[in-house]
């Protein structure tokens, strides 16, 4: 019954191709055209990694919630500015930020947060200990401040300095005061005086850079609270500008145009600031750079592969018509596949986007096997119609079995439960089946059409005789044990190299090294210990923010937490009491309302002369050891005073007085500003959320009062182990934490677990399908030999060459598995056919070996061309596919035929019928030279059988017919 069904299917397929070829081609073309129309019109691209995991919908829901609650975070692009002069860096950031505020390609930019509203409450950011120290400092310096406020002149400043030098108390005016626990003999620090003298001399020389000595009156922590608002790194070496570029809807490289525009703006601005180092990185830039490199390299690789595959087809088939028909068949199958994708899932993701190259590599194999067999049948003198029938009969089962096993190997990805792999499995399985369907319908129809027109190249007669010779398989038939021994030795050596096989799921290391975005992402982490990747958490109240912040900061994998809690001062009631106690210290210090007098240059020189005199004396000669710096500072004070005397001596007196007047205004104006700010701070009330700048509220507080926290890693989470620790730790505080680290972790974990689980399912399923196909255990195991031996060799080569598994090449492992299974099925099925029909194994297997070789070489050339890529992930993909398919090919045409020859001999011996082999063009009994033939032994030249018993010889002739 099964045989009748198979014959019926054979007649049905042959009938479609031979009786109605034009209808088949037209119908197939119409379906391809319709599929292509639907694809162009409706197929979408999803590039979010959240679309790849089983709970991706949940992450998308969290992202959608955040977008409704908060303004979108502008950190997809990070511009990093580094300059020796902080003012230059701030000027660059300001110019760039202002340009992007009106740029249609930039949705939002953040380069500075206006913190003026926090200046009036800056004292709340000090610790209680700092506030008490400030009170003592103001109390100590109260007489000096009172005198400066009453007589704000430059000569009075230096007179007070002279007086404090005399009493040894200059540090009270210029430094933080006495060290803790000391009550007298505080060391004199000349640094503020040196800074003041240096600024004054530079001012006289035309510079307007002013370093004032009043910072001791307003502690550094207060100044940081009233920061300039620019986005500095913790070490103040890097300045950041954050931008959120607009996406290009429908584009695979959705940020390409925006990133290109950003780079042009930065390069143009750098011409104005030539000594400023600027880099661009961030998630959008990394993505755009990766996609741009991939697109460029894939285009070059495609050109190489098209030329290489075309040459292989022409060389193997000695013509262009049959390769062209195979290409047309494959294009039609790919169009059907795209239509199926559009109608079922409706989109491609970053995993399924590799589907087309994979289908090209696998789908063309079926056409190659069909054409190779068709060439063999036609070479034997068959007509086109009979040749098609014989080819369909000889290849149908092997093609269907190969397609089913490969499709099932991919379909097992559906069982993993991970969305991205499920889509990849479903679409790959359906595409492979459609490619097989096109091979068994469209390709025969095309061959029938061109055969009627006489367009198919004939196979030369000599080539047919060469095919019957068996080629290299004759040598394998003579020495199968030697071939198997070499194969086993290579397997053993490969096993020894397996220890070198490793996995590297660092997505940053896969990208092109030296790319600007990659380099600066690494620099940011090395310098600022901040990653461009971070987690986001949500809290319902300020107390919950504080609890989560404390829990997160206690985790070793967390490097820092940004939240509103860091902006709202702690312990405000106690601090307000201490601030109230400071108020009397400034009660009687008020600036003189009258205009400041013009400085008397001679008076200033006189005061500085006295100071210079105090810098000399016996102390210098007696100074040793720890006093060396003290002596050096005194020498520098004398040098600067002498420089001032010489400069003012050369200047016009009026010009010198005018310059010093301007310097005096700046110097004492800064003092008055600091005292005024301090008075405001002493009268301020508690700081609430409403007092925060709008930019800070928008960053951390949502529209309905939800609070957002940003969690940064302490380790390099581009490494998978560090990423896993970070995500696990953060989830222990908040299971709904989300962000790029979570989706990246889930994506990588999904791939590792999914492919491992799919491998188990595929093994069981493939064995089951092979058993149904061959209905015996022996042929099933033989069909798996190329895959098993080829896999062992591939792993050994990867270990020897140091090629790791990564997120790119892992996707194409099913391709190698599929080719390995296909090769085994075709070789074993053809060998069994030879046994049934009484053919000659070496000669009959030669066309199958040719098809296996060509299909493998086309895949090696197609994917091996990717090794030219500078993207290390793509490069490794091409290398792994080339190694894997090459190993499987060698095992398919050496190891497996050797096993088949040995089994053929044993089967023949059991039947007491010697197997026939080819020696010098003569088919003879295995192991018996042609010149020793005796009656009762078999030989056959040019298709005739002689020397056999009459009954066996007749049977052989009937089977051969």
SVG drawing of the C-alpha trace seen along z (x, -y; Angstrom):
<svg xmlns="http://www.w3.org/2000/svg" viewBox="-2 -108 73 129">
<polyline fill="none" stroke="black" stroke-width="0.4" points="0.0,0.0 2.8,-2.4 4.6,-1.5 1.4,-2.3 1.0,-5.6 4.6,-6.5 4.1,-5.6 1.0,-7.7 2.8,-10.7 5.6,-10.2 3.1,-10.1 1.3,-13.2 4.4,-15.3 5.8,-14.2 2.4,-14.8 2.3,-18.4 5.8,-19.0 5.4,-17.3 1.8,-17.8 1.2,-21.3 4.6,-22.9 3.5,-26.4 0.5,-26.3 2.7,-25.3 5.2,-28.0 2.5,-30.7 0.7,-29.7 4.0,-29.6 5.0,-33.0 1.7,-34.5 2.0,-33.3 5.5,-34.7 4.4,-38.1 1.4,-38.2 3.7,-37.3 6.2,-39.9 3.4,-42.6 2.1,-41.6 5.7,-41.7 6.5,-45.1 3.1,-46.5 2.7,-44.9 5.9,-43.3 7.4,-45.1 10.8,-45.1 11.0,-44.8 14.5,-45.6 13.7,-45.7 15.3,-42.8 12.3,-42.7 10.5,-41.2 12.7,-38.1 12.0,-36.8 8.9,-34.9 8.0,-37.8 8.8,-40.4 5.2,-41.6 5.6,-42.3 8.8,-44.4 7.0,-46.3 4.1,-47.0 6.6,-48.4 8.2,-50.5 4.8,-51.8 3.9,-52.6 7.1,-54.6 6.6,-56.5 3.2,-57.6 4.3,-58.4 7.7,-60.0 9.4,-62.0 11.4,-59.7 15.0,-59.5 17.4,-61.3 20.3,-58.9 20.3,-57.0 23.2,-59.2 26.0,-60.3 28.4,-62.9 31.6,-62.9 33.6,-66.1 37.1,-66.2 39.3,-69.3 42.1,-70.6 40.0,-73.8 36.6,-73.1 35.3,-76.4 36.1,-75.2 34.2,-72.0 31.2,-73.8 31.2,-76.2 31.3,-73.3 28.4,-71.5 26.4,-74.7 26.9,-75.4 26.0,-71.8 23.0,-71.7 21.6,-74.9 22.0,-73.8 20.1,-70.5 17.2,-72.2 15.8,-73.2 17.0,-70.2 14.1,-68.1 16.2,-64.9 16.7,-65.3 13.6,-64.7 15.2,-66.0 18.6,-67.1 20.0,-67.6 23.3,-69.4 22.6,-71.5 20.2,-71.6 19.5,-75.0 20.2,-74.7 19.8,-78.4 16.8,-77.6 18.9,-75.3 21.6,-77.9 19.4,-79.6 19.2,-76.3 22.7,-75.1 23.5,-74.9 20.9,-72.1 23.3,-69.9 26.0,-70.2 26.4,-67.7 25.7,-68.8 29.4,-68.6 30.1,-70.9 27.5,-73.4 29.1,-73.5 32.5,-74.1 31.1,-76.9 29.8,-78.6 33.2,-78.4 34.9,-79.7 32.6,-82.7 33.0,-83.5 36.9,-83.4 36.9,-85.5 34.2,-87.9 36.6,-90.9 38.3,-90.5 35.0,-90.3 33.7,-93.3 36.7,-95.4 36.6,-94.2 32.9,-95.1 33.5,-98.5 36.5,-99.3 36.4,-97.2 39.7,-98.3 42.6,-96.3 45.1,-97.9 42.9,-97.0 42.9,-93.3 46.7,-93.2 46.9,-95.2 44.8,-92.5 46.9,-89.8 50.0,-91.6 48.5,-91.8 47.5,-88.1 51.0,-87.1 52.4,-89.0 50.1,-87.2 50.4,-83.8 46.6,-83.6 46.5,-84.0 45.0,-80.6 41.8,-81.7 41.1,-84.0 42.2,-81.8 41.9,-78.2 39.5,-76.0 40.9,-77.2 42.6,-75.3 42.8,-71.6 40.5,-69.6 41.9,-69.4 44.4,-72.2 44.0,-75.5 47.2,-77.4 50.2,-77.4 48.3,-76.4 50.6,-76.1 50.6,-79.0 49.3,-78.2 50.6,-80.6 48.6,-79.0 45.6,-81.5 48.1,-84.5 50.0,-83.0 46.8,-82.5 45.7,-86.1 49.0,-87.5 49.2,-85.3 45.6,-86.3 46.4,-90.0 49.6,-89.9 47.7,-88.0 45.0,-90.6 47.5,-93.3 48.8,-91.3 45.4,-91.3 44.0,-88.0 40.6,-88.1 40.9,-84.7 40.3,-85.4 41.0,-83.0 39.5,-84.5 40.5,-83.5 37.0,-83.6 36.1,-79.9 36.8,-79.4 33.7,-81.5 31.4,-79.2 32.5,-75.5 33.1,-73.4 30.0,-71.3 27.8,-74.4 29.4,-75.3 28.7,-71.8 25.1,-72.1 24.9,-75.3 26.8,-73.6 26.8,-75.1 24.4,-72.4 26.5,-70.7 26.6,-66.9 30.1,-66.1 31.5,-62.7 32.3,-62.0 36.0,-62.7 35.2,-66.0 37.2,-64.9 34.4,-64.1 31.4,-66.4 28.3,-64.8 25.6,-65.9 22.7,-63.5 20.4,-63.4 17.4,-61.3 17.4,-61.1 14.2,-60.4 13.7,-57.0 13.2,-56.4 9.9,-54.5 10.1,-51.4 13.9,-51.5 16.0,-48.6 18.8,-50.9 16.4,-53.3 18.9,-55.8 21.3,-55.9 20.3,-59.3 20.1,-60.9 23.5,-59.6 25.1,-60.7 23.7,-64.2 24.9,-64.2 28.5,-63.3 28.5,-66.1 27.4,-68.6 30.1,-67.5 32.8,-67.5 31.8,-71.0 31.8,-72.4 35.2,-70.8 36.7,-73.1 35.8,-76.0 37.3,-74.2 40.3,-72.4 41.9,-71.3 38.7,-69.6 38.5,-65.8 34.9,-64.7 33.5,-61.2 30.0,-59.8 28.5,-56.7 25.3,-55.4 22.8,-52.7 21.5,-54.3 25.0,-55.0 26.2,-51.5 23.2,-50.1 23.5,-52.4 27.2,-51.7 26.7,-48.0 23.9,-48.0 25.9,-50.3 29.0,-48.1 26.8,-45.0 25.0,-46.5 28.3,-47.6 30.0,-44.2 27.0,-42.2 26.8,-44.1 30.4,-43.3 30.0,-39.7 26.9,-39.3 28.7,-40.4 31.5,-38.0 29.1,-35.1 27.0,-35.7 30.1,-35.7 31.6,-32.7 28.4,-30.6 27.7,-31.5 31.2,-30.3 30.7,-27.1 27.4,-26.4 28.8,-27.0 31.9,-24.9 29.9,-22.0 27.1,-22.0 29.1,-23.2 26.5,-25.7 24.3,-28.5 20.8,-27.4 20.4,-24.8 21.9,-27.1 19.6,-29.9 16.6,-27.6 17.7,-26.6 18.1,-30.3 14.6,-31.1 13.2,-28.2 14.9,-29.5 13.7,-33.1 10.1,-31.8 10.5,-29.8 11.9,-32.8 9.0,-34.9 6.5,-32.3 8.3,-32.3 8.1,-36.1 4.4,-35.9 3.9,-33.2 5.8,-35.4 3.7,-38.4 0.4,-36.5 1.3,-34.6 3.5,-36.7 3.7,-40.0 7.2,-41.0 10.8,-40.1 13.0,-40.6 16.7,-40.7 16.8,-36.9 14.5,-36.1 16.1,-38.7 18.9,-36.1 16.2,-33.9 16.8,-34.7 20.5,-33.9 19.8,-30.7 17.1,-29.7 19.3,-30.5 22.0,-28.2 19.6,-25.3 17.0,-25.8 19.4,-25.8 20.7,-22.4 17.5,-20.6 17.7,-22.1 21.4,-21.0 20.5,-17.4 17.7,-17.4 19.8,-18.8 22.8,-16.5 20.5,-13.5 18.7,-14.9 22.1,-15.3 23.1,-11.7 19.8,-10.3 20.0,-12.4 23.7,-11.4 22.5,-7.8 20.6,-8.7 17.1,-9.2 14.7,-11.7 13.8,-14.8 10.4,-13.5 11.7,-10.1 14.7,-11.8 12.4,-14.0 10.4,-10.9 13.5,-9.0 14.9,-12.0 11.7,-12.6 11.6,-8.9 15.2,-8.9 15.3,-12.2 11.7,-12.7 12.0,-10.7 15.5,-11.9 14.5,-15.6 11.3,-15.2 13.1,-13.4 15.9,-15.9 13.4,-18.8 11.3,-17.2 14.3,-16.5 15.8,-19.9 12.5,-21.6 11.8,-19.6 15.2,-20.6 14.2,-24.2 10.7,-23.6 11.9,-22.4 12.8,-26.0 9.0,-26.6 9.0,-24.3 11.5,-26.4 8.8,-28.9 11.0,-31.9 9.3,-34.3 12.2,-35.1 13.3,-31.5 9.7,-30.4 9.3,-32.8 12.7,-31.7 11.8,-28.1 8.4,-28.4 9.5,-30.6 12.6,-28.6 10.7,-25.3 8.0,-26.6 10.7,-28.2 12.6,-24.9 9.4,-23.0 8.4,-25.6 11.9,-25.4 11.5,-21.6 8.0,-22.0 9.3,-24.4 12.1,-22.0 9.7,-19.2 7.2,-21.2 8.6,-24.5 12.0,-23.2 10.7,-20.1 8.2,-22.4 11.0,-24.8 13.1,-22.0 10.2,-20.6 9.6,-24.0 13.2,-24.6 13.6,-21.0 10.8,-21.4 12.7,-24.4 16.0,-22.5 17.6,-25.0 19.2,-22.6 22.8,-21.9 23.5,-18.2 25.9,-16.3 28.9,-15.1 29.1,-11.4 32.6,-11.3 31.3,-12.8 28.9,-10.0 31.7,-7.5 33.6,-9.4 30.6,-9.2 30.5,-5.4 34.1,-5.3 33.3,-6.2 36.0,-8.9 37.7,-9.2 35.2,-6.8 37.0,-4.0 40.0,-4.7 37.8,-4.8 36.2,-1.5 39.6,0.1 40.8,-1.3 37.8,-2.0 39.6,-1.0 42.4,-3.5 39.8,-6.3 38.0,-5.3 41.2,-5.2 42.2,-8.7 38.7,-9.9 38.9,-8.3 42.4,-9.8 41.1,-13.3 38.1,-12.8 40.5,-11.9 42.6,-14.9 39.5,-17.1 38.3,-15.8 41.6,-16.8 41.0,-20.4 37.5,-20.6 38.8,-22.1 39.6,-25.2 36.0,-25.7 34.5,-28.6 31.5,-30.9 31.8,-34.7 28.5,-36.5 30.0,-40.0 28.0,-41.9 30.5,-44.8 33.4,-42.6 31.5,-41.3 31.4,-44.8 34.1,-46.4 37.0,-47.2 38.2,-50.8 34.7,-52.1 34.1,-55.4 31.0,-54.3 32.8,-51.2 35.9,-53.0 34.1,-55.7 31.7,-53.3 34.8,-51.6 36.4,-55.0 33.3,-56.1 33.4,-52.9 37.1,-53.1 37.1,-56.8 33.7,-57.4 32.8,-53.9 29.5,-54.4 28.0,-52.2 25.8,-53.4 23.6,-50.5 21.4,-50.9 18.3,-49.5 15.1,-51.4 12.9,-50.9 9.7,-52.5 8.6,-53.5 5.3,-54.8 6.5,-57.1 9.6,-58.9 10.0,-56.5 10.0,-53.6 12.6,-55.4 14.8,-55.6 14.3,-52.0 15.1,-50.7 18.1,-53.0 19.5,-51.7 18.9,-48.1 20.5,-48.6 23.5,-50.5 24.3,-47.5 24.6,-45.2 28.2,-44.5 27.2,-44.5 25.6,-48.0 27.9,-50.9 25.5,-53.8 21.8,-54.7 20.3,-58.0 17.0,-59.0 15.2,-62.0 16.4,-60.8 19.9,-62.0 18.6,-65.5 16.4,-66.0 18.7,-66.7 18.5,-64.3 17.8,-65.4 16.5,-68.8 15.0,-69.7 18.3,-69.4 20.2,-71.2 17.7,-74.1 18.4,-74.5 22.1,-74.7 21.6,-77.2 19.6,-79.4 22.5,-79.4 24.8,-80.7 22.7,-83.8 24.1,-86.0 27.6,-85.6 26.7,-87.7 24.3,-90.1 26.7,-93.0 28.6,-92.3 27.1,-94.5 28.9,-96.0 29.6,-99.7 26.9,-101.2 29.2,-103.9 31.1,-103.2 34.5,-101.6 37.5,-103.9 40.0,-103.7 43.0,-101.7 46.2,-103.5 48.9,-101.8 51.7,-103.1 49.9,-102.0 49.4,-98.5 53.2,-98.4 54.1,-99.5 51.9,-96.8 53.3,-94.2 56.8,-95.4 56.2,-94.7 54.8,-91.2 57.9,-90.5 60.1,-91.6 58.4,-89.1 59.0,-86.3 62.7,-86.6 64.9,-86.2 66.6,-83.4 63.8,-80.9 64.7,-80.1 68.3,-79.2 67.2,-77.1 64.5,-75.3 65.0,-71.5 62.9,-68.4 59.1,-69.1 59.7,-72.9 61.0,-72.7 57.5,-73.3 57.1,-76.2 60.3,-77.7 59.4,-77.2 56.0,-79.0 57.7,-82.0 60.1,-82.2 57.2,-82.2 55.4,-84.9 58.5,-87.1 58.9,-86.4 55.2,-87.3 55.5,-90.5 58.6,-91.5 56.9,-90.8 53.9,-93.1 56.3,-95.9 58.2,-95.6 55.0,-95.4 53.3,-98.4 56.6,-100.3 56.6,-99.9 52.9,-100.8 51.3,-104.2 50.2,-105.2 46.6,-105.9 46.4,-102.6 47.8,-100.7 45.2,-102.3 42.4,-101.5 43.4,-97.9 43.7,-97.4 40.3,-99.1 38.7,-96.6 40.5,-93.8 39.4,-95.2 35.7,-95.3 35.9,-91.6 37.7,-90.5 35.5,-92.3 32.4,-91.8 32.8,-88.1 33.2,-88.5 29.9,-90.5 28.2,-87.9 29.3,-85.1 28.2,-86.9 24.8,-87.7 24.3,-84.1 25.3,-83.0 22.7,-85.4 20.0,-84.0 20.9,-80.4 20.7,-81.4 17.1,-82.5 15.9,-79.7 13.3,-77.1 13.1,-73.3 13.7,-72.1 10.8,-70.2 10.2,-68.4 8.4,-71.5 11.7,-73.5 13.6,-71.2 14.3,-72.4 11.7,-71.3 14.4,-69.2 15.1,-67.2 11.4,-66.7 10.8,-65.5 13.7,-63.1 12.8,-61.4 9.1,-62.2 6.2,-61.1 2.9,-62.8 1.0,-60.8 3.6,-61.1 5.5,-57.9 9.3,-58.0 12.0,-56.6 15.3,-55.2 18.3,-54.5 20.7,-51.8 24.2,-51.6 26.5,-48.6 29.8,-48.4 31.2,-45.9 31.5,-45.7 28.1,-44.2 29.0,-43.7 30.5,-40.5 27.7,-37.9 28.7,-36.8 28.7,-40.4 25.5,-41.1 23.8,-38.0 25.0,-39.1 23.8,-42.7 20.3,-41.7 19.8,-39.0 20.8,-41.4 18.6,-44.3 15.7,-41.9 16.0,-40.8 15.1,-44.3 12.5,-44.9 11.3,-42.0 9.9,-44.5 13.2,-46.2 13.7,-46.7 16.0,-48.3 18.7,-47.4 20.6,-45.1 17.4,-43.0 16.5,-42.6 20.1,-41.9 20.4,-39.3 17.1,-37.6 18.1,-37.7 21.4,-35.9 20.0,-33.5 17.1,-32.7 19.6,-31.8 21.7,-29.6 18.9,-27.8 16.7,-27.8 19.3,-26.2 20.3,-23.7 16.6,-22.6 16.0,-22.7 19.0,-20.4 17.5,-17.8 14.1,-18.0 15.7,-18.0 17.8,-14.9 14.7,-12.9 12.6,-14.2 15.2,-13.8 15.8,-10.2 12.1,-9.5 11.7,-11.0 14.8,-9.1 13.4,-5.9 10.1,-6.5 12.0,-7.3 14.4,-4.3 12.3,-1.9 15.5,-0.5 18.0,-1.5 21.2,-0.9 20.5,-3.4 19.2,-5.9 22.5,-5.8 24.5,-5.9 22.7,-9.1 23.8,-10.7 27.5,-9.9 28.4,-13.1 26.7,-15.3 28.4,-13.4 31.9,-13.3 31.6,-16.8 30.5,-18.2 33.5,-16.6 35.9,-18.1 34.2,-21.5 34.5,-21.7 38.1,-20.7 38.9,-23.3 37.1,-26.0 39.2,-25.0 42.4,-24.9 41.8,-28.3 40.3,-29.9 37.0,-30.7 34.3,-31.1 30.5,-30.6 28.7,-33.9 25.3,-35.5 25.9,-35.7 27.3,-32.3 25.1,-30.4 22.1,-31.3 23.6,-29.4 24.2,-26.1 20.9,-24.8 22.2,-25.5 25.2,-23.2 22.9,-20.6 20.5,-20.8 23.3,-20.4 24.8,-17.5 21.5,-15.6 20.7,-16.4 24.1,-15.0 23.6,-11.8 20.1,-11.2 21.0,-11.8 24.0,-9.5 22.4,-6.7 19.2,-6.8 21.1,-6.7 23.2,-3.8 20.1,-1.9 18.7,-2.6 21.8,-1.2 21.5,1.9 17.9,2.4 18.5,1.9 21.8,3.7 23.8,0.6 27.5,-0.1 28.0,-1.9 31.1,-4.0 29.7,-5.2 26.1,-5.7 27.2,-7.6 29.3,-9.9 26.5,-12.2 25.2,-12.3 28.7,-13.1 28.9,-15.9 25.6,-17.4 26.7,-17.2 30.0,-18.9 28.4,-21.6 25.7,-22.4 28.3,-22.5 30.7,-24.7 28.0,-27.2 27.2,-27.5 30.9,-27.8 31.4,-30.5 28.1,-32.3 28.8,-32.4 32.5,-32.3 32.5,-35.6 31.4,-37.1 34.9,-36.6 35.9,-39.8 33.7,-41.8 35.3,-44.0 32.4,-43.2 33.8,-40.4 30.4,-38.8 29.7,-38.6 33.3,-37.5 32.9,-34.6 29.6,-33.7 31.2,-33.2 34.2,-31.3 32.1,-28.9 29.7,-28.1 32.7,-27.6 34.4,-25.3 31.2,-23.4 29.9,-22.9 33.4,-22.1 33.9,-19.4 30.5,-17.9 31.3,-17.9 34.5,-16.0 32.8,-13.5 30.0,-13.1 32.2,-12.2 34.9,-10.2 33.8,-8.7 30.2,-7.8 31.0,-6.3 33.8,-4.2 31.2,-2.8 28.7,-2.2 31.3,-0.3 32.3,1.9 28.6,2.7 28.0,3.4 30.8,6.0 29.5,7.7 26.0,7.7 27.2,9.2 29.3,11.9 26.3,12.8 24.3,13.3 27.3,15.1 27.1,12.6 30.3,10.7 29.7,6.9 30.5,5.3 33.2,2.6 34.8,0.7 38.4,1.5 39.8,-0.3 36.4,-0.8 35.3,2.8 32.7,3.8 34.2,6.8 33.8,8.8 35.2,7.0 38.7,8.3 39.1,10.1 41.3,8.5 39.8,8.2 42.5,10.4 41.7,13.3 38.1,13.6 36.9,17.2 33.6,18.8 31.0,18.3 32.5,14.9 30.9,11.6 32.1,8.7 30.4,6.1 31.8,3.7 29.7,1.0 26.6,2.2 26.8,5.9 27.1,8.6 29.2,11.7 30.5,14.6 27.5,14.8 25.3,17.7 22.4,17.4 19.7,16.7 21.7,14.2 23.0,12.5 19.4,12.1 18.3,10.7 21.1,8.2 20.2,7.2 16.6,6.7 17.5,4.6 19.9,2.5 17.1,1.9"/>
</svg>
